[in-house]
Amino acid sequence: MGDETVLKGVFKDGGLVASVIQKPDVARILVKGADGPSFKDNVRKVADGCKPHVEKFSERELCAVLVANPGEAESIALTQDEIGGLGLTKVTAMDGNCGIVVRVVEAEPAPITLAYTSLRSSSGLPDQPGMAEIPADLPRKNHKDLSDSQKKIYEAAAQVAGRGLLRMVCIDDGGLKLIVTVKDAPPPRARSVCVPLGLFADDLAAGTSFDEIVKRLNQLRT
């Protein structure tokens, strides 16, 4: 841990509390209390307040830890110019109930957005180039809403996607599905994969080995 410096509580403003983790080339701001309609303003306040602690690093991430409503991460709308103007290279959102990053927005070209219906049209683990635009009327599920076996599949998908992850959204569409978007080569800059979360979890509960499930998820690797 000698190459890591943790600056706890370096920024406080009302309910906003931020700490900074510094590594040789990476600085990460962790902030709690940014949730809600003032999200952008809160991110701006924290980024400005923590600037002296991150500005010299090549990668500068602000991670918002969402506890009350982790599903809010799906709709984070920050442009490249906005992120760059904050002195950051990326903004991420973590589900504070499980510690999984479920949304990543970077200061580089945004993914092409394509219809969710095209994602559902193929077999296996269906995928498509770009970011799937998921209909608002499909019920969302957070990690905390899932059964133990469903949580394991969710967590495995996040781990397999790794640093390539751009977004994870769990929906109920005639069964639980996990839409995972990972980085891909330009021009789409993203690839969305539909994981049949409910079916995989049923297989796991019925005795299919966890390693076998993980092998099926390897399509998420970038």
N, C-alpha and C positions, 0 to 999 in steps of 0.2 A: 504493500500500500504506500510505499515511500514516494511513488510518482504521482500520487493523488492528494490534492488539498481540498478540504471541505470547509467552506465558509458558511456557517449556520446563521440563519436569520439576518442576513446582511441588508435586507430590505423589508420594511413593514409600513403599511399604510391602511389603517382600518382593519378589514378582514383579510387583506392581502399580506401574505408572508412568503418570502423567497429566500432560498439558500442557493449557493453556487458550488458546483463540483468542478475543480480544475485538474486537467491532465495535461501532458506535454503539448498536445496539439488541439485539444478539445476543451471547451468550457460549456457546462450545462447548468442552466438556471432551472431550479425546481420551484414551482409556485403553487400555493394553495389559496383558494378563495377567489379565483378568477372567473368562476362559473357565472352563467346568467347573461342577460341582455347587454351588459356592459363589458363583455368579454374582450373586445378589441381595445377598448380604452384601458382596461386592466392590464392587458399584455403590454400596451404602450408604456404605461406607468412603470411596470416592473423592468422592462427592457432598458428604459432610460435610467432608472435607479441603480441597476446592476451593471451598466455600461463599463465603468472603470475596472470591473472584475473580469470582463470577458473580451474587451475590444482587441487585445493583442493575440488572441487565439484564431487559428485558421477556421475552425468549426465552432460556431456559436449557436447553441440550441437553447430554446426556451420550452420547457415541458410543463404544461398545465395539468395538475393532478385534479381530476374530476371525481367527486365522491357522490354528491347529491344526485346528479344526472349524467352519468358517463355517456349516455346516448347523444348528448350535446356535441360530442366530438365529431360526429358524422357531418354536421353542417358547418363546421369551421370554414369561413370564407376569407382567406387572406391572399392578396395578390403577391406576385414576385416583388413588385415595387414597394409594397407595404412592408414585407419582411426585410428586404434590403434596407429600407429607410429606418427600420428599427435597429439596424446594426447587427442583425441576426442572419444566419444561413438557413435556419429551419425553425419551425414551431411544431411541437408535438403535443398530443393529448394522451394522458394515461388514465385508464380506469383505476381510480384510487382504491377500489375494493379488492382488486386482484393483482395490481402492479403491472398490468399489460398495457403497452403502448398500442392504441387502437387507431390513431390518426397521425399522419406526418404530412406537413406542408413545407415545401422547400423553395428557396429563392432561385428557382430555375424553371424552365417552361412547364406549365401545368399540363396534366394529362388530357388527351382528347376524351370527351364524354360521349358514351354510346348507350343505347337503350338496354335496359335489363332484359327485355324479351329476347334479344339476340344472344344473350349469355345463356339462356335456358334451352337453346335450340339444338345443342349437340349432346353427345353421349359421354359416358365416363365422368371425368371431372370437367364439366364444360368451362371453357374460357373464351375470352375475346380480348382484342387489343383495346386499351383505353380504360377509363373509369366507368363502371356500370352505374347508370342513373336509376336508382331504386325507387319505385313508386312510393309516395308518402303514405298511401293507405295500407301498406303491408305492415302488420304489427312488428315492432322491434323488440328484441330481447337482449338484456345485458347479461354479463357473466354471472352476476349474483342471482339471476332468475333461473339458471339452468340446474339440471340434476348433476350428480357427481360424475357420471360417465360422460355427459355432454360437456361439462367443464374440462375434462381431460382432453377431449377432441379439440375444443376451442384453444386451450393452452398449447397443445401440440402444433396446431396450425400457426399460431403466433411464433413459436420457436422455429419451425421450419422456414417460415417466411423471413425471419431474422431481420437484418439491416435493410433488406429490400422492401420491407412493408411500407405501404402508403395508407391503407385503410382496411379496417375490419368492421363489418356490419352483420349482425345476426338477425334474421327475419323469420317469421312464421308464414310460409307460403305453401300450404298443404303439407306441412312438415317443416322441421327446423332446417334452415339453410344458412351457411356462413359465407358471405361474399367477401373474398379477400383480394385486395388489389396490391400488386407488387410492381416494383420498377421493371421496365422493359426498355429495349433499345428505341431511340427516336425513330419516326416522329410520334408514335403514340405515347412513349415514355411511361407506359403503364400497361399492365395486363391483369384483368380481373378473372378470378377463378371461383366457381360456385361449388362449395363443399357441402355435400348432403349430411350436415351435422347430425340430424336426428337418426338417419340410417347408420352412420358410422358409430354413433353412441349405442344404438341397439346391438350392433355387431359386437362391440366391446363388452357390453353387459352380458351377451350370450356366450362369451368365452373366446372370441377372436383375440389373438395376442395384440398387445399395444404396439409392439414392433411392426406387426403387419399393417396396422392402421397408419403408422407413421410412414411406411413405405408408400402407401396410397397417396399420402400428402406431399410426396416429393415433387409433384408438379408445381408446387408453390415456390420452389427454389428458383432464384434468378441467375 
